């Protein structure tokens, strides 16, 4: 028997509402989770929410490795009124199907899912349904997805102990990257973001120096910090053209820029005829979800996911201050529109508390 569950839905571009959605009965290989905490994505999901994603009119062809027109133009990539908002949930299993043996009622778990009262997910052969350890922090758990992309970028940038590293864009991915590279033994970690609160959190997470790119020439400041040499690696998460220009200026000769942002089309002004032409940098487009990984077969996405979960649950990473602000579930529509879409400068990563 199906039942109704309140779920955060994009009812039209840039409008979020809690909608009573019909939830199917739990299948034999599924579990039902009563959600306690949840969080959305702040990058690719907001592009979908605004209706500006290339997936609206096109689809990505794995065969051709390029976007191609949809075979059925009426079949849009995002259907407003049905598009569920949210990315990660933490909660308690309250029902299990007959074939589920690895999970029990009462288990506290983390998994992918929308901002909703309840979610139903596969409970058999689902490596993304994860049991929460006794002292695991929910804030760390809902950062499971961004942590994967931060780790992927750190690996793609080939960062080694002693390296100097800059990270532009101090949202959740950038903040986690700061912690990772500092603990790798980077000799200098530079955080770059126009928002003071994000810079403060980055300093607490290990950034040695932070800059506001709107008040200084960041590439030049990075060169000054490194005795004109530039950083060995630059991780760019913001997707802003000026940030890439700064990276091209502040990178050391033959250094690596790991470009992780799902960028919007760049306006006129990005100029590869300046420092890019002379610094001989490697520009690597980094996406942990793209298979095969550059270090395949030793590393694939499952290994990245497994490693991130270990780092998050054993306390190697601390995301408690990255989840900011935290709002009640009933207030999630207004909070999503404000903190994720309209005024992202007011948040790092939105958290939602249920019940």
ABEGO torsion letter per residue (X at the ends): XBBBBBBBBBABBGBBBBBBBBBBBBBAABBBBBBABBBBBABAAAAAAAGABAAAABBBBAAAGBBBBBABAABBABBBGABBBEABBBBBBABBBAABAABBBGBBBBBBEBBBABBBBBABGBAABBBBBAABBAAAAAAAAAAAAAAAAAAAAGBBBGBBBBBBEABAAAAAAAAAAAAAGBABBBBBBABAAAAAAAAAAGBABBBBAAABBAAAAAAAAAGGAEBABBBBAAGBAAAAAAAAAABBBGBBBBBABBBBBBBBGBBAABAAAAAGBBBBBBBAABOBBAAOAABBAAAAAAAAAAAAAAGABBAAAABOBBBBAAAAAAAAAAAAAABAAABABBBBBBX
